[in-house]
């Protein structure tokens, strides 16, 4: 039986290339194409393909959010991230959202075909460059240091932001404390929510305080931003 695949990417030329690749695979069938995150979730939940090839930078609901939604609505569908981003934040966010694989768009056709078949059969796949970066990240941090810090997937700056969130600080106060723009704080907050797999500030505060963060309580009015 042919593997049924959905492609989610907002670049028509790249979708054309993936379509040609999938059509060249003897045991694969392209059953749907999406150009937005919402379309990807709708196709995945309606068609229940074996694999969704997911770009991270999609209009509307981004690839991380779409991956998480697919995992909740159709956990049997394997999401293989195919993106230009190889930074640790993106990799960890995709993993926490439930992606079963992570490849860069520069991967050759044989590598991509092997990855599609592997994730369809329950394996976890990471491209060589991505795997090296993740291994290097963990190797650079002593094991005792990783064990001592809550949420090791967060960067130092993201942990600072979470600490202040756990104290009940509003975004404006966090920006002032850290000497950064409030828009930058909002971006950090969004990334923290993705990595912690929480949907709002209240859930983030609960997770952080359970981990021992937020010892100094703030006096700000709680912010929902």
N, C-alpha and C positions, 0 to 999 in steps of 0.2 A: 504493500500500500504506500502511495506517494506521501511524502511529508508535505503538509499544507503550511504555507508561509504567508505572513502578512508583512509588508514593508511599511515602515513609518519614517518618512523623511520629507522635509519641505522643499528639497531641491529636485526639480523634475529630471534634470540631467543625471543626477546620482541614482534616482529611482529607475531611470531607463537602464543604467548599467547593471543594477541589481536584478532587474527583470530579465535581462539577457542572460545573466549568470544563472539564475534559478531555472530558466527555460532550458539551459544546457545540461542541467543535472537530471540524470535519468529517473531518479526516485524523488523528485520534488515538484511542487506545483504552487505557483503564486496565486493566492485566492483573494487578495485584497491589497490596496495601496491607500495609505493615509498621509496627509500633509500637515495634520495638526495632532496634538496629543489627545484631544477629545475624540477625533476620528479613530485613532489607534485603539483607544479603550473600547469604543463602540464595535469596531470590527472584531477585536479579540474576543469580546464577550459574546457576540452574536455568532461568529463563525467557528470559534474554538479551534484555531489552528494549532499545530504542534509548536511552531516557532513564530515569534514576532521579532523582526530586525528593527531595533529602536534607536533613532538619533536622540541625543540629549537636548539639543537646542531646537525645540518645536514651538510654533506659535500657540498662544493660549496656555493650556496645561503643558508643562515641559516634560521631557522624557522621563525624569525621575518620578514626577507625580503620576504620569501615565503608567509607568512600570508598577508603582505601588498599587494603583487602582486595578490593574489587570491581575496582580497577585491576589488581591482581595476578592475580586469577582470571578476569576477563572484561574485558580492556582495551578491547574494542570498545564497551562500555557507557559512555555519557556520563553523568556525575554533575553535576547542577545543584543547587548548594546553595541552599536557601531557608530563611532563618533570621532571627532578630531581631538577631543580633550583627553589628555593622559595624566592630568594632575591628580594627586592623591585625594583631594576633596571630592572630585567627580567620581573616582573609582569607588571610594568608600560609600558615597551617597547612593550609587547604583547598587552596590552589594546590599546595603541595608534596605533598599527599596524592594529587593527580591530578584534582581537580575541574575541570570544563571551564567552569563558570560559577558566579556568586555573586550572588544577588539577596536583597533584604530582603523580609520578609513583607508589607510595606506596598506592594509593587509592584502596579500596576494590572493588570487582566486582559490587556489588549492587550500590555503589556510582558512578562508571564509567557509568553503564548502565543508571542510572537516569540522569546523566549529558549529555549523548549523546542525550537522548530524549528531555531534556530541551532546549539545544541549538538549536536543530532542529526545535523547536517550538518558537524560538525567545527570549528565556530567557537568562539572563547572569548568569553564574555559576562559583563560586570559591570554591575550597576545603576549609574545615574549617581552616586548618593551614595557608593557604595563606590569607584567609579573616582576620584572627586574626592579621597577620603581617601588612597588609595594614591598618587596623583600628588602630593598635598601632602606626604606623608611623604617621598618621594624628593626633592622640590624643597627641602625644609627641610634636607636633608643635602647639603653640598657633594660633588661627584663625587669629589674627591681623598680626602675623608674616608671615603666609602663604599668606595673601592678599597683604602684602607689597612687596613681592618678585616676580619678574617675573619667569615664568616657575617653579612652585613648584615641578614638577616631577623630576627636576634635583637635584643631590647631590651638596653639597657645592663646591667640587672640580670641578664637571662638569660645575657649574655656573662660576667658576673662568676661566676655559678654554674658555667658550663661551664669557665671557667678553673680553678676550684677542683676540679671533677671531674677535669679533665685532670691535676691535681697529685696525684690519688689520695685526695683528702679525702673523708671520710664525711659524710653529711647532717648529723649532729649538729655536726661541726666547721664545716661551711659555715654553718649557722645561727648559730653563735657568732661566726664571723668577720664575718658581714654584719649581725648584730644583728636577725635575724628569726626567726620560729618555725620549728621543724623541719617542721611541716606545710606551711608556705609554701614551704620549700625543695623538698619533694616535689612540690608543684604546679609549681614552676619547672622541675624536672628533667623532669617529664612533658611539659611544653610544649616544652622543648629537644629531647627525643627526637623529638617529632612534627615539629618544624621541620627537624631534621637527617635525618629519615627513618631513624632507627636504632631497634633494638628493645631494646637494653640498654646498661648503663653501659660495658661493654667496647668496644662499637662507637663510642660517643660519645667515649671517650678516644682511640681510634685516629683518628677524624675530627679531633678538636681538636688532637692532637699533629702530625698531618700539616700542619695549618694554622699550626703554630708556637706553639700555646698550651701551657700547663702547664710552663713553664720551671723553676719552683721545685717540686721534688718533695716531697710530703708523706710523713709517716711513719705515717699512719693505716692500719689494716687496711682493705682495699678493701671498700666497701659495695655491696650489690646492690639497695638500695632505690631 
